């Protein structure tokens, strides 16, 4: 390894990142769902032959962190010796290093001269994967079977082309098969793009040189993470944050983090978090690990490549039976973006007294999701999965930004013109929610306001929004920001909606979402 040309290693590093970026562009340009074309709820990654994450697009941190475990778990049930050139697998099971069921993955083993050298991974959030409620988010789900179709790893392509039997099985179990087929074909094309770029890198640098360079990249990231941990004083630090509800009595559910720094290693113990919840806010241990990896990268105070090597100095502990390791049959739809975000907040609060200059106050750490499902005359559906941001938490040296997404999710909103052209919805208001940021020496950013008027007889709505009861926290004496708020206006009467609910809308209804403000930093 010491004989490797460092310039060649750097060229390969950038080549891997560029290949992953190209994968995401292929999906954005080819997919049918506005959620992928406009909002960008997708991620691309490249791993080595054993599944160690080594290249990623500038996509969604919560996806990418979990993809560090995806292929490693997949290989336990689909051994490498059973795979051939041209194969790709489709699946969405969270127990295989995964996310919630809406996040469908296509994994392609990449062979060069008969040798498995890498994997191309395309993850895309499908607007619907079956289940009890259109959009596959059922707030009162008590198990995974009420949420969505479960797809085990099955071949979606081979050297002969697309496996039509598997494709038909999938399309017959979703509510918008036309969009889902287009999205899936885009994902397959993305993994083919990765295959081309990996073969080009191997042709230039040699197959063994390429493999050795990936190993060196893991080692470099490990060294950088160890150096960053050494800069944090040794000790045990504890922090907690809360979901708006989730305990049996409906009270807020706790996420607890205990961080033990010892030299160049860190133990992040999440076992003090509450037990499995009887709703859709549980999450997989892989998503919990993704949140930890993201938070540690931020707290390092440096730009480092997030790959498998950066995880080596971290020991991450979850507890079987808890909301972060609830078992394979738990409902987990909201855990991807709601519960995972509470882990980041709990870790930030643990380190507030140690490295405040590297942290921000509380912000819109939620999807802010309104999911609309419009039934069509032919029996099909149109799905609009729309996320909403709020005000960023302030930092030690500046105010928070207004109208943004923070931390683990960074998808965009869907333009009003796109919504009105494709759905029976009119956007009646889009504005900044003035004064919603928390006061402080530096003020939290302001949230947003967005209003949707329903123009058809029937529209099915899902709300999945946190920070409606637990306000975004201030830091170092700053005050909390205003919470999220969702209001339904029907026939002139306004009703405040729950943050996590399913309901049926009628023609003329107006749903208004007010995004939270960020917390302030420092005493005003």
C-alpha positions as CSV (number, residue, x, y, z in Angstrom):
1,X,0.0,0.0,0.0
2,X,2.8,2.4,0.8
3,X,3.9,2.2,-2.8
4,X,0.6,3.5,-4.2
5,X,0.9,6.8,-6.1
6,X,-1.0,9.3,-3.9
7,X,-2.0,11.3,-7.0
8,X,-3.5,8.2,-8.5
9,X,-5.4,7.5,-5.3
10,X,-6.8,11.0,-5.4
11,X,-7.8,10.7,-9.0
12,X,-9.6,7.5,-8.3
13,X,-11.3,9.1,-5.3
14,X,-12.7,11.9,-7.5
15,X,-13.6,9.4,-10.1
16,X,-15.7,7.4,-7.7
17,X,-17.5,10.6,-6.5
18,X,-18.1,11.7,-10.1
19,X,-19.5,8.3,-11.0
20,X,-21.9,8.5,-8.1
21,X,-22.9,12.0,-9.1
22,X,-23.6,10.8,-12.6
23,X,-25.8,8.0,-11.2
24,X,-28.0,10.6,-9.5
25,X,-28.2,12.8,-12.6
26,X,-29.3,9.8,-14.6
27,X,-32.2,9.2,-12.2
28,X,-33.2,12.9,-12.0
29,X,-33.3,13.1,-15.8
30,X,-35.0,9.8,-16.4
31,X,-37.5,9.2,-13.5
32,X,-41.2,9.9,-13.8
33,X,-42.1,10.9,-10.2
34,X,-41.8,14.6,-9.4
35,X,-40.4,13.4,-6.0
36,X,-37.3,12.3,-7.9
37,X,-37.2,14.7,-10.8
38,X,-37.9,17.9,-8.8
39,X,-37.3,17.2,-5.1
40,X,-34.4,14.8,-5.6
41,X,-35.4,12.2,-2.9
42,X,-32.7,9.8,-4.1
43,X,-29.1,8.8,-3.4
44,X,-26.3,7.0,-5.2
45,X,-23.3,5.2,-3.9
46,X,-20.4,2.9,-4.8
47,X,-18.9,0.3,-2.5
48,X,-16.0,-2.0,-2.8
49,X,-16.6,-5.7,-3.4
50,X,-17.2,-6.4,0.3
51,X,-19.7,-3.6,0.6
52,X,-17.5,-0.9,2.2
53,X,-18.9,2.5,1.1
54,X,-16.2,4.3,-0.9
55,X,-18.0,6.8,-3.3
56,X,-21.2,8.8,-2.9
57,X,-23.2,11.5,-4.6
58,X,-24.0,14.9,-3.0
59,X,-27.3,13.4,-2.0
60,X,-29.2,12.6,1.3
61,X,-27.0,11.9,4.4
62,X,-29.5,9.6,6.0
63,X,-29.6,7.4,2.9
64,X,-25.9,7.4,2.4
65,X,-25.0,6.5,5.9
66,X,-27.3,3.4,5.8
67,X,-25.8,2.4,2.4
68,X,-22.5,1.8,4.2
69,X,-24.2,-1.4,5.6
70,X,-26.4,-2.3,2.7
71,X,-24.2,-4.5,0.6
72,X,-22.5,-6.1,3.6
73,X,-25.9,-7.3,4.8
74,X,-27.0,-8.2,1.2
75,X,-24.0,-10.5,0.8
76,X,-25.1,-12.5,3.8
77,X,-28.2,-13.7,1.9
78,X,-26.9,-13.3,-1.7
79,X,-23.3,-14.6,-1.7
80,X,-21.0,-13.2,-4.2
81,X,-20.4,-16.5,-5.9
82,X,-24.1,-16.7,-6.9
83,X,-23.9,-13.4,-8.9
84,X,-23.0,-12.9,-12.5
85,X,-22.2,-10.1,-14.9
86,X,-25.4,-8.2,-15.9
87,X,-27.2,-9.0,-12.6
88,X,-28.9,-6.4,-10.5
89,X,-31.1,-6.9,-7.5
90,X,-34.1,-5.0,-6.3
91,X,-35.2,-4.9,-2.6
92,X,-36.5,-2.6,0.2
93,X,-36.2,-4.6,3.4
94,X,-34.9,-2.6,6.3
95,X,-33.3,-5.6,8.0
96,X,-30.8,-5.7,5.1
97,X,-28.8,-2.6,6.1
98,X,-31.8,-0.5,5.0
99,X,-34.3,2.2,5.5
100,X,-38.1,2.4,5.4
101,X,-40.0,0.4,2.7
102,X,-40.5,3.4,0.4
103,X,-36.8,3.5,-0.2
104,X,-36.3,1.0,-3.0
105,X,-32.8,0.0,-3.9
106,X,-31.2,-1.4,-7.0
107,X,-27.8,-3.0,-6.4
108,X,-25.5,-4.0,-9.2
109,X,-22.4,-6.1,-8.7
110,X,-19.7,-4.7,-11.0
111,X,-17.3,-7.3,-12.6
112,X,-14.0,-6.5,-14.4
113,X,-12.5,-9.4,-16.3
114,X,-14.6,-11.8,-14.3
115,X,-13.7,-10.3,-10.9
116,X,-16.2,-8.6,-8.6
117,X,-14.5,-5.3,-7.8
118,X,-17.4,-3.0,-6.7
119,X,-21.1,-2.4,-6.4
120,X,-23.3,0.4,-7.8
121,X,-26.2,1.3,-5.5
122,X,-29.2,3.4,-6.5
123,X,-31.8,4.3,-3.8
124,X,-35.0,6.1,-4.7
125,X,-38.0,7.0,-2.6
126,X,-41.0,5.6,-4.4
127,X,-44.2,7.7,-3.8
128,X,-46.2,4.5,-3.1
129,X,-45.2,0.9,-2.4
130,X,-48.7,-0.4,-1.5
131,X,-49.9,-1.0,2.0
132,X,-52.9,0.3,4.0
133,X,-52.9,4.0,3.0
134,X,-52.1,5.6,-0.4
135,X,-48.5,6.8,-0.2
136,X,-47.5,3.9,2.2
137,X,-47.4,6.1,5.3
138,X,-50.0,4.8,7.8
139,X,-49.6,6.8,11.0
140,X,-51.3,4.1,13.3
141,X,-49.5,1.2,11.8
142,X,-48.4,-1.3,14.5
143,X,-46.3,-3.5,12.2
144,X,-44.6,-3.4,8.8
145,X,-47.3,-5.4,7.1
146,X,-49.7,-2.4,7.4
147,X,-47.2,-0.1,5.7
148,X,-46.2,-1.4,2.3
149,X,-45.1,-4.2,0.1
150,X,-41.9,-6.0,1.3
151,X,-39.5,-6.8,-1.5
152,X,-36.7,-9.3,-0.7
153,X,-33.6,-9.3,-2.8
154,X,-34.6,-10.6,-6.2
155,X,-32.9,-10.2,-9.6
156,X,-34.5,-7.4,-11.6
157,X,-32.0,-7.7,-14.4
158,X,-29.6,-10.3,-15.8
159,X,-27.4,-10.4,-18.9
160,X,-30.6,-11.2,-20.9
161,X,-32.3,-8.0,-19.8
162,X,-35.1,-7.0,-17.4
163,X,-36.8,-9.8,-15.4
164,X,-40.4,-9.2,-16.5
165,X,-41.8,-11.6,-13.9
166,X,-40.3,-9.6,-11.0
167,X,-41.2,-6.3,-12.6
168,X,-44.9,-7.3,-13.0
169,X,-45.0,-8.6,-9.4
170,X,-43.8,-5.2,-8.2
171,X,-46.1,-3.1,-10.5
172,X,-49.2,-5.1,-9.5
173,X,-48.7,-4.1,-5.9
174,X,-48.3,-0.3,-6.2
175,X,-50.9,2.3,-6.8
176,X,-49.1,4.3,-9.5
177,X,-47.4,1.6,-11.6
178,X,-46.6,3.9,-14.5
179,X,-44.5,6.2,-12.4
180,X,-42.9,3.3,-10.5
181,X,-41.8,1.6,-13.7
182,X,-40.2,4.8,-15.0
183,X,-38.5,5.3,-11.6
184,X,-37.2,1.7,-11.5
185,X,-35.9,1.9,-15.1
186,X,-34.0,5.1,-14.2
187,X,-32.4,3.4,-11.2
188,X,-31.3,0.4,-13.4
189,X,-29.8,2.9,-15.9
190,X,-28.0,4.6,-13.1
191,X,-26.3,1.4,-11.9
192,X,-25.3,0.7,-15.5
193,X,-23.6,4.2,-15.6
194,X,-21.7,3.2,-12.5
195,X,-20.5,0.0,-14.1
196,X,-19.2,1.9,-17.2
197,X,-17.2,4.4,-15.0
198,X,-15.7,1.7,-12.8
199,X,-14.5,-0.2,-15.8
200,X,-13.0,2.9,-17.2
201,X,-11.1,3.5,-13.9
202,X,-9.8,0.0,-14.0
203,X,-8.7,0.3,-17.6
204,X,-6.6,3.4,-16.7
205,X,-5.2,2.3,-13.4
206,X,-5.3,-1.4,-13.5
207,X,-7.9,-3.6,-11.7
208,X,-5.6,-4.3,-8.8
209,X,-4.5,-0.7,-8.6
210,X,-8.2,0.4,-8.4
211,X,-8.9,-2.2,-5.6
212,X,-5.8,-1.1,-3.7
213,X,-6.8,2.6,-4.0
214,X,-10.2,1.9,-2.5
215,X,-8.5,0.2,0.5
216,X,-6.2,3.2,0.9
217,X,-9.2,5.6,0.9
218,X,-10.7,3.7,3.8
219,X,-7.5,3.9,5.7
220,X,-7.1,7.7,5.0
221,X,-10.7,8.4,6.3
222,X,-10.1,6.2,9.4
223,X,-6.9,8.3,10.2
224,X,-8.8,11.5,9.7
225,X,-11.7,10.5,12.0
226,X,-9.3,9.3,14.7
227,X,-7.5,12.7,14.5
228,X,-10.8,14.5,14.8
229,X,-11.9,12.5,17.9
230,X,-8.5,13.1,19.6
231,X,-9.3,16.8,19.4
232,X,-12.4,16.3,21.7
233,X,-11.6,16.1,25.4
234,X,-11.9,12.6,26.9
235,X,-15.0,12.1,28.9
236,X,-18.6,11.0,29.0
237,X,-21.3,13.3,27.6
238,X,-25.1,12.8,27.6
239,X,-27.9,14.5,25.7
240,X,-31.5,13.8,24.9
241,X,-34.3,15.0,22.6
242,X,-37.9,14.0,22.2
243,X,-40.4,13.0,19.5
244,X,-43.7,14.9,19.8
245,X,-45.4,11.6,20.9
246,X,-44.9,7.9,20.8
247,X,-45.2,6.5,24.3
248,X,-48.3,4.4,25.2
249,X,-49.9,7.4,26.9
250,X,-49.3,9.7,23.9
251,X,-46.5,11.6,25.7
252,X,-43.2,12.5,24.0
253,X,-40.8,9.7,23.3
254,X,-37.2,10.1,24.4
255,X,-34.1,9.6,22.3
256,X,-31.0,9.5,24.5
257,X,-27.3,9.5,23.5
258,X,-24.3,8.9,25.7
259,X,-21.0,9.7,24.0
260,X,-17.8,8.3,25.5
261,X,-14.6,9.8,24.1
262,X,-11.4,7.9,24.8
263,X,-8.4,8.9,22.9
264,X,-9.0,8.4,19.2
265,X,-12.1,6.3,19.6
266,X,-15.7,7.1,20.5
267,X,-18.6,5.0,21.8
268,X,-22.1,6.3,21.1
269,X,-24.6,4.5,23.2
270,X,-28.2,5.0,22.2
271,X,-29.6,2.2,24.4
272,X,-31.3,4.6,26.8
273,X,-33.8,5.6,24.1
274,X,-37.5,4.6,24.7
275,X,-38.9,1.2,23.8
276,X,-40.5,0.3,20.4
277,X,-43.5,2.5,19.7
278,X,-46.9,1.5,18.5
279,X,-46.8,3.8,15.5
280,X,-44.6,4.3,12.4
281,X,-41.8,6.3,14.1
282,X,-39.5,3.3,14.9
283,X,-36.4,3.0,12.8
284,X,-33.8,0.4,11.9
285,X,-30.4,0.2,13.6
286,X,-28.7,1.0,10.3
287,X,-30.5,4.4,10.1
288,X,-29.5,5.0,13.7
289,X,-25.9,4.3,12.7
290,X,-26.3,6.7,9.7
291,X,-27.4,9.5,12.0
292,X,-24.5,8.9,14.3
293,X,-22.0,8.9,11.4
294,X,-23.4,12.2,10.1
295,X,-23.3,13.8,13.6
296,X,-19.7,12.7,14.2
297,X,-18.7,14.1,10.8
298,X,-20.2,17.5,11.6
299,X,-18.7,17.5,15.1
300,X,-15.3,16.8,13.6
301,X,-15.2,20.3,12.3
302,X,-13.6,19.3,9.0
303,X,-14.5,18.2,5.5
304,X,-13.8,14.5,5.4
305,X,-14.8,11.8,3.0
306,X,-17.5,9.7,4.6
307,X,-16.6,6.1,3.8
308,X,-16.3,2.8,5.6
309,X,-13.0,3.7,7.1
310,X,-14.5,6.7,8.9
311,X,-16.7,4.3,10.8
312,X,-13.9,2.1,12.2
313,X,-13.2,4.3,15.3
314,X,-16.9,4.4,16.2
315,X,-18.7,1.9,18.3
316,X,-22.5,2.5,18.0
317,X,-24.8,0.7,20.5
318,X,-28.6,0.2,20.2
319,X,-30.8,-1.9,22.3
320,X,-33.0,-4.7,21.0
321,X,-36.6,-3.9,21.6
322,X,-36.1,-0.1,21.6
323,X,-37.4,2.3,19.0
324,X,-33.9,2.2,17.3
325,X,-33.8,-1.6,17.1
326,X,-37.5,-2.6,17.2
327,X,-37.3,-5.9,15.3
328,X,-37.9,-6.8,11.7
329,X,-41.7,-6.5,11.8
330,X,-41.9,-3.0,13.3
331,X,-43.5,0.0,11.5
332,X,-40.7,2.3,10.4
333,X,-42.0,4.6,7.7
334,X,-41.4,7.9,9.7
335,X,-38.3,6.7,11.5
336,X,-36.1,7.4,8.5
337,X,-36.4,11.2,8.8
338,X,-38.1,11.9,12.1
339,X,-36.5,9.6,14.7
340,X,-33.1,9.6,13.0
341,X,-33.1,13.4,13.3
342,X,-33.7,13.2,17.0
343,X,-30.4,11.2,17.3
344,X,-28.5,14.1,15.8
345,X,-30.2,16.6,18.1
346,X,-29.5,14.4,21.2
347,X,-25.8,14.2,20.2
348,X,-25.6,17.9,19.6
349,X,-27.1,18.6,23.0
350,X,-24.7,16.2,24.6
351,X,-21.7,18.2,23.1
352,X,-23.1,21.7,23.6
353,X,-20.8,22.5,26.5
354,X,-17.7,21.0,24.8
355,X,-17.7,22.1,21.1
356,X,-20.5,24.7,20.7
357,X,-18.6,26.5,17.9
358,X,-19.1,23.4,15.7
359,X,-22.9,23.0,16.4
360,X,-26.1,24.8,15.5
361,X,-29.2,25.3,17.6
362,X,-32.4,23.2,16.9
363,X,-34.0,23.5,13.5
364,X,-36.5,21.8,11.2
365,X,-35.2,18.3,11.9
366,X,-38.3,16.7,10.3
367,X,-39.5,15.9,6.8
368,X,-42.4,18.3,7.3
369,X,-44.3,15.9,5.0
370,X,-47.7,16.4,3.4
371,X,-48.4,13.5,1.1
372,X,-51.4,13.9,-1.2
373,X,-53.0,11.0,-3.1
374,X,-55.5,11.7,-5.8
375,X,-57.7,8.8,-7.0
376,X,-58.1,8.8,-10.8
377,X,-61.2,7.7,-12.9
378,X,-59.3,4.6,-14.2
379,X,-58.7,3.3,-10.7
380,X,-55.1,4.5,-10.6
381,X,-53.6,7.2,-8.3
382,X,-51.5,10.3,-8.6
383,X,-49.1,10.8,-5.6
384,X,-47.6,14.1,-4.4
385,X,-45.0,13.6,-1.7
386,X,-44.2,17.1,-0.6
387,X,-41.6,18.0,2.1
388,X,-41.3,21.3,3.9
389,X,-38.4,23.0,5.7
390,X,-38.3,25.7,8.3
391,X,-35.8,28.0,9.9
392,X,-32.2,26.8,10.5
393,X,-30.9,27.0,14.0
394,X,-28.5,29.8,14.7
395,X,-24.7,29.3,15.2
396,X,-22.1,30.9,17.4
397,X,-21.2,33.4,14.6
398,X,-24.4,34.0,12.6
399,X,-28.2,33.9,12.4
400,X,-29.9,30.8,11.0
401,X,-31.0,30.8,7.4
402,X,-34.8,30.9,6.7
403,X,-36.8,28.4,4.7
404,X,-34.4,25.5,4.5
405,X,-33.8,21.8,5.3
406,X,-31.0,20.8,7.7
407,X,-28.9,17.8,8.7
408,X,-30.0,14.4,7.5
409,X,-32.4,15.4,4.7
410,X,-31.8,18.0,2.0
411,X,-34.5,17.4,-0.6
412,X,-36.0,20.4,-2.4
413,X,-39.6,21.4,-2.6
414,X,-41.7,20.9,-5.7
415,X,-42.3,24.1,-7.7
416,X,-45.8,25.4,-7.6
417,X,-46.1,25.3,-11.4
418,X,-45.2,21.6,-11.4
419,X,-47.8,20.8,-8.7
420,X,-50.6,22.8,-10.4
421,X,-49.8,21.2,-13.8
422,X,-50.0,17.6,-12.6
423,X,-52.4,17.5,-9.6
424,X,-55.9,18.9,-8.7
425,X,-54.2,21.3,-6.3
426,X,-53.7,25.0,-6.3
427,X,-50.9,26.7,-4.4
428,X,-52.6,29.7,-2.8
429,X,-49.8,31.0,-0.7
430,X,-46.0,30.6,-0.3
431,X,-44.3,32.9,2.1
432,X,-41.7,33.3,4.9
433,X,-43.2,32.9,8.4
434,X,-41.9,36.1,9.8
435,X,-40.8,36.2,13.5
436,X,-40.9,32.4,14.0
437,X,-37.1,32.1,14.7
438,X,-36.0,32.0,18.3
439,X,-34.4,35.1,19.8
440,X,-30.7,35.1,20.8
441,X,-27.4,36.8,20.3
442,X,-27.9,35.2,16.9
443,X,-31.5,34.6,15.9
444,X,-32.9,31.4,14.5
445,X,-34.0,31.4,10.9
446,X,-37.7,31.9,10.0
447,X,-39.9,29.1,8.7
448,X,-42.2,29.0,5.7
449,X,-45.9,29.1,5.0
450,X,-47.5,27.1,2.2
451,X,-51.2,26.7,1.5
452,X,-52.8,24.0,-0.8
453,X,-56.4,24.2,-2.1
454,X,-58.0,20.9,-3.2
455,X,-59.7,21.1,-6.6
456,X,-61.1,17.6,-6.8
457,X,-63.9,15.7,-5.0
458,X,-61.6,13.5,-3.0
459,X,-57.9,13.8,-1.9
460,X,-56.2,11.5,0.6
461,X,-53.8,13.3,2.9
462,X,-51.0,12.0,5.2
463,X,-49.2,14.4,7.6
464,X,-45.8,13.4,9.0
465,X,-44.4,16.3,10.8
466,X,-42.4,16.6,14.0
467,X,-41.6,19.7,16.1
468,X,-45.4,20.5,16.5
469,X,-45.1,20.1,20.3
470,X,-41.4,20.0,21.0
471,X,-40.0,23.3,19.8
472,X,-36.6,23.6,18.1
473,X,-34.2,24.2,21.0
474,X,-32.0,27.2,21.6
475,X,-28.4,26.8,22.4
476,X,-26.1,28.5,25.0
477,X,-28.9,30.7,26.3
478,X,-30.8,31.2,23.0
479,X,-34.6,30.7,22.9
480,X,-36.6,28.0,21.1
481,X,-38.1,28.6,17.7
482,X,-41.9,28.5,17.0
483,X,-43.2,24.9,16.3
484,X,-44.7,23.5,13.1
485,X,-48.4,24.0,12.7
486,X,-50.9,22.4,10.2
487,X,-54.3,23.9,9.7
488,X,-57.3,22.6,7.7
489,X,-59.8,25.2,6.6
490,X,-63.2,23.7,5.5
491,X,-66.3,25.8,4.8
492,X,-64.7,28.7,6.7
493,X,-63.9,26.7,9.8
494,X,-60.3,26.2,10.8
495,X,-59.1,23.0,12.5
496,X,-55.6,22.3,13.6
497,X,-54.4,18.9,12.4
498,X,-52.2,16.4,14.2
499,X,-48.6,16.2,13.1
500,X,-48.9,12.6,12.2
501,X,-52.3,11.6,10.8
502,X,-54.3,10.2,7.8
503,X,-57.4,11.9,6.6
504,X,-59.7,12.5,3.6
505,X,-59.9,15.9,2.1
506,X,-62.8,17.4,0.0
507,X,-63.1,19.8,-2.8
508,X,-62.5,23.4,-1.6
509,X,-60.5,22.4,1.5
510,X,-57.3,24.4,2.2
511,X,-54.4,22.9,4.0
512,X,-51.8,25.3,5.3
513,X,-48.5,24.3,6.8
514,X,-46.5,26.7,8.9
515,X,-42.8,25.6,9.2
516,X,-41.0,25.9,12.5
517,X,-38.4,28.6,13.2
518,X,-34.9,27.8,14.3
519,X,-33.6,28.1,17.8
520,X,-31.5,31.1,18.8
521,X,-27.8,30.9,19.9
522,X,-26.5,32.8,22.9
523,X,-28.5,35.0,25.3
524,X,-30.2,37.9,23.6
